[in-house]
Amino acid sequence: MGHLDHAAFGWLTPVLSYVMACIGAALGLRCTVRALGATGRSRRNWLLTAASAIGTGIWTMHFVAMLGFSVTGTEMRYNVPLTILSLLVAMVVVGAGVFAVGYGRDRGRALVLGGLTTGLGVASMHYLGMAALRLHGQVHYDPALVGLSVVIAVVAATAALWAALNIKSPVAVAVASLVMGGAVSSMHYTGMMAVSVRVSPTAQALPGATAMQFIFPLAVGLGSYLFLTSAFVALSPTSDEREASASAQRPVESVAR
């Protein structure tokens, strides 16, 4: 068995991955809150932004954490198409859950359906990302810990969507995002605790790209997207702010007449 190190760079990757999960969750929750107060095309666009933010945040969290993952006795590479597929799956499945909440008439049923769909999307992203891993040996999983990681993902997703439906203030959303980030990180490391590797040393070259060749640049790019989108959402007025601005302008227009 190869020795697994989940924090080869110390606390850097766990902390940074948690921060990325929190940013994605915060942005997704704020966009979902905006969507619930909007109609038509505006609602759809806010929900699309929420799905991309949550999916991107979760994916970035996973692969930033994987930068600190190492196995003694073997190098590691990543299958590029599978890695990209894991990102697309995260966005599409999370999007399905977010849209279920955004357009569901029965909020209770929409919450259960959205939480289940989004949670399974998070878990699918994680294990697709692990399937993209290439090393000299065989990867095995503890079924009980895999099941626990999926349960954590579903509970975390349901809690996040409940927060989007019931929490409006920025401070409450921030607290919910910290909890969501912790839950996503817990899901990731629970899933990683399920992993064991039987190393088979060989001189054969591994296919795929190294983490620094592919994962790191993509994670930086997606992280930049999250920061820029967060700035845009923070600076764009809410529906309440627009109504207040319109109300303030009406007396001015009346006096001018």
C-alpha positions as CSV (number, residue, x, y, z in Angstrom):
1,M,0.0,0.0,0.0
2,G,1.2,3.5,-0.8
3,H,1.3,6.1,1.9
4,L,-1.3,8.8,1.2
5,D,-0.7,12.4,2.2
6,H,-3.7,14.7,1.9
7,A,-1.8,17.8,2.8
8,A,1.6,17.7,1.2
9,F,1.9,21.5,1.4
10,G,0.6,21.7,5.0
11,W,-2.5,23.7,5.8
12,L,-2.2,25.7,2.5
13,T,-4.3,23.6,0.3
14,P,-7.0,22.7,2.9
15,V,-7.5,26.3,3.8
16,L,-7.4,27.6,0.3
17,S,-9.8,25.0,-0.9
18,Y,-12.2,25.8,1.9
19,V,-12.0,29.5,1.0
20,M,-12.9,28.7,-2.7
21,A,-15.8,26.5,-1.5
22,C,-17.1,29.4,0.6
23,I,-16.8,31.9,-2.2
24,G,-18.6,29.7,-4.6
25,A,-21.4,29.0,-2.0
26,A,-21.7,32.7,-1.1
27,L,-22.0,33.8,-4.7
28,G,-24.4,31.0,-5.6
29,L,-26.6,31.9,-2.6
30,R,-26.7,35.6,-3.4
31,C,-27.5,34.9,-7.0
32,T,-30.3,32.5,-6.0
33,V,-31.7,35.1,-3.7
34,R,-31.6,37.7,-6.5
35,A,-33.3,35.1,-8.8
36,L,-36.2,34.5,-6.4
37,G,-36.9,38.3,-6.5
38,A,-36.8,38.5,-10.2
39,T,-38.9,37.3,-13.1
40,G,-38.6,36.2,-16.7
41,R,-35.2,36.4,-18.4
42,S,-33.6,38.1,-15.3
43,R,-34.5,35.1,-13.1
44,R,-33.1,32.6,-15.6
45,N,-29.8,34.6,-15.9
46,W,-29.4,34.8,-12.1
47,L,-30.0,31.1,-11.7
48,L,-27.5,30.3,-14.5
49,T,-24.9,32.5,-12.6
50,A,-25.7,30.7,-9.4
51,A,-25.3,27.3,-10.9
52,S,-21.9,28.3,-12.5
53,A,-20.7,29.8,-9.3
54,I,-21.6,26.8,-7.1
55,G,-20.3,24.3,-9.6
56,T,-17.1,26.2,-10.2
57,G,-16.6,26.8,-6.5
58,I,-17.0,23.1,-5.7
59,W,-14.8,22.0,-8.6
60,T,-12.1,24.5,-7.7
61,M,-12.3,23.4,-4.0
62,H,-11.8,19.7,-5.0
63,F,-8.8,20.2,-7.3
64,V,-7.1,22.8,-5.1
65,A,-7.3,20.2,-2.3
66,M,-6.0,17.6,-4.8
67,L,-2.8,19.7,-5.3
68,G,-1.9,18.7,-1.8
69,F,-2.6,15.0,-2.4
70,S,0.3,12.7,-3.0
71,V,1.1,8.9,-2.9
72,T,4.5,7.6,-2.0
73,G,6.1,5.4,-4.7
74,T,4.3,6.9,-7.7
75,E,3.8,10.1,-9.6
76,M,0.3,11.3,-10.5
77,R,-1.3,12.7,-13.6
78,Y,-4.8,13.6,-14.6
79,N,-6.9,12.6,-17.7
80,V,-7.8,16.0,-19.2
81,P,-11.1,15.1,-20.8
82,L,-12.4,13.4,-17.7
83,T,-11.3,16.4,-15.6
84,I,-13.2,18.8,-17.8
85,L,-16.2,16.5,-17.8
86,S,-16.3,16.6,-14.0
87,L,-16.5,20.4,-14.2
88,L,-19.3,20.3,-16.7
89,V,-21.2,17.7,-14.7
90,A,-20.9,19.9,-11.6
91,M,-22.4,22.9,-13.4
92,V,-25.2,21.0,-15.2
93,V,-26.4,18.9,-12.3
94,V,-26.1,21.8,-9.8
95,G,-27.9,23.9,-12.3
96,A,-30.8,21.4,-12.4
97,G,-31.1,21.6,-8.6
98,V,-31.0,25.4,-8.6
99,F,-33.6,25.7,-11.3
100,A,-35.8,23.2,-9.5
101,V,-35.8,25.6,-6.5
102,G,-36.0,28.7,-8.6
103,Y,-39.1,27.6,-10.6
104,G,-40.7,25.1,-8.3
105,R,-44.2,26.0,-7.1
106,D,-44.2,23.6,-4.2
107,R,-41.2,24.9,-2.3
108,G,-40.9,21.8,0.0
109,R,-40.9,19.4,-2.8
110,A,-38.6,21.6,-4.9
111,L,-36.2,21.8,-1.9
112,V,-36.0,18.0,-1.6
113,L,-35.6,17.5,-5.3
114,G,-33.1,20.3,-5.7
115,G,-31.0,19.2,-2.7
116,L,-30.9,15.6,-3.8
117,T,-30.0,16.6,-7.4
118,T,-27.4,19.1,-6.4
119,G,-25.9,16.8,-3.7
120,L,-25.6,14.0,-6.2
121,G,-24.0,16.4,-8.6
122,V,-21.4,17.4,-6.0
123,A,-20.6,13.7,-5.4
124,S,-20.5,12.9,-9.1
125,M,-18.0,15.7,-9.7
126,H,-15.8,14.4,-6.9
127,Y,-15.7,10.8,-8.0
128,L,-15.4,11.8,-11.7
129,G,-12.4,13.9,-10.7
130,M,-10.9,10.9,-8.9
131,A,-11.6,8.7,-11.9
132,A,-9.4,11.1,-13.9
133,L,-6.4,10.4,-11.6
134,R,-3.7,8.3,-13.2
135,L,-0.9,6.7,-11.1
136,H,1.2,3.5,-11.0
137,G,-1.2,1.3,-9.0
138,Q,-4.8,0.5,-8.2
139,V,-7.2,2.8,-6.3
140,H,-9.7,1.2,-4.0
141,Y,-12.6,2.8,-2.0
142,D,-14.2,2.0,1.3
143,P,-17.9,1.7,0.4
144,A,-19.1,2.9,3.8
145,L,-17.1,6.1,3.6
146,V,-18.1,6.7,0.0
147,G,-21.8,6.4,1.1
148,L,-21.1,8.8,4.0
149,S,-19.5,11.3,1.6
150,V,-22.6,11.2,-0.7
151,V,-24.9,11.7,2.3
152,I,-22.9,14.7,3.5
153,A,-23.1,16.2,-0.1
154,V,-26.9,15.8,-0.2
155,V,-27.4,17.3,3.3
156,A,-25.0,20.2,2.5
157,A,-26.7,21.0,-0.8
158,T,-30.2,20.8,0.8
159,A,-29.1,23.1,3.6
160,A,-27.6,25.6,1.1
161,L,-30.8,25.7,-1.0
162,W,-32.9,26.1,2.2
163,A,-30.7,29.0,3.1
164,A,-31.3,30.5,-0.4
165,L,-35.0,30.2,0.1
166,N,-35.3,31.5,3.6
167,I,-32.3,33.8,4.3
168,K,-32.1,37.2,2.7
169,S,-29.7,39.4,4.7
170,P,-26.0,39.5,3.5
171,V,-24.7,38.6,7.0
172,A,-26.9,35.5,7.2
173,V,-25.9,34.5,3.7
174,A,-22.2,34.9,4.7
175,V,-22.7,32.6,7.7
176,A,-24.6,30.0,5.6
177,S,-21.7,30.1,3.1
178,L,-19.1,29.4,5.8
179,V,-21.2,26.4,6.9
180,M,-21.7,25.3,3.3
181,G,-18.0,25.6,2.6
182,G,-17.2,23.5,5.6
183,A,-19.7,20.8,4.6
184,V,-18.3,20.6,1.0
185,S,-14.8,20.4,2.4
186,S,-15.9,17.6,4.8
187,M,-17.5,15.8,1.9
188,H,-14.3,16.0,0.0
189,Y,-12.0,14.8,2.8
190,T,-14.5,12.1,3.8
191,G,-14.3,10.8,0.2
192,M,-10.5,11.0,0.3
193,M,-10.4,9.0,3.5
194,A,-12.2,6.2,1.6
195,V,-9.3,6.0,-0.8
196,S,-6.5,3.4,-0.5
197,V,-3.8,2.8,-3.2
198,R,-1.9,-0.4,-4.0
199,V,1.2,0.9,-5.7
200,S,2.7,-1.1,-8.6
201,P,6.1,0.5,-9.4
202,T,6.9,0.6,-13.1
203,A,9.1,2.6,-15.5
204,Q,6.2,3.1,-17.9
205,A,5.2,6.7,-18.4
206,L,1.8,7.8,-17.2
207,P,-0.6,9.4,-19.6
208,G,-2.3,12.7,-18.9
209,A,-1.2,16.1,-17.5
210,T,0.4,16.9,-14.2
211,A,-1.5,19.0,-11.7
212,M,0.8,22.0,-12.2
213,Q,0.5,21.7,-16.0
214,F,-3.3,21.6,-16.1
215,I,-5.1,21.7,-12.8
216,F,-3.3,24.7,-11.3
217,P,-3.8,27.0,-14.3
218,L,-7.4,26.0,-14.7
219,A,-8.1,26.5,-10.9
220,V,-6.5,29.9,-11.0
221,G,-8.7,30.9,-14.0
222,L,-11.9,29.6,-12.4
223,G,-10.9,31.3,-9.1
224,S,-10.5,34.6,-10.9
225,Y,-14.0,34.1,-12.5
226,L,-15.4,33.7,-9.0
227,F,-13.8,36.8,-7.6
228,L,-14.8,38.9,-10.6
229,T,-18.4,37.6,-10.6
230,S,-18.6,38.2,-6.8
231,A,-17.5,41.9,-7.4
232,F,-20.2,42.2,-10.1
233,V,-22.9,40.8,-7.9
234,A,-21.9,42.9,-4.9
235,L,-22.0,46.1,-7.0
236,S,-25.2,45.4,-8.9
237,P,-28.3,46.8,-7.1
238,T,-30.9,44.4,-5.7
239,S,-34.6,44.7,-6.6
240,D,-35.3,46.5,-3.3
241,E,-32.5,49.0,-4.0
242,R,-33.9,49.7,-7.4
243,E,-37.4,50.2,-6.0
244,A,-36.1,52.5,-3.4
245,S,-34.2,54.5,-6.0
246,A,-37.3,54.7,-8.2
247,S,-39.4,55.8,-5.3
248,A,-36.9,58.5,-4.4
249,Q,-37.0,59.8,-8.0
250,R,-40.8,60.1,-8.2
251,P,-41.1,63.1,-5.8
252,V,-38.3,64.9,-7.7
253,E,-40.1,64.4,-11.0
254,S,-43.4,65.6,-9.5
255,V,-41.8,68.8,-8.1
256,A,-40.2,69.4,-11.5
257,R,-43.6,69.3,-13.2
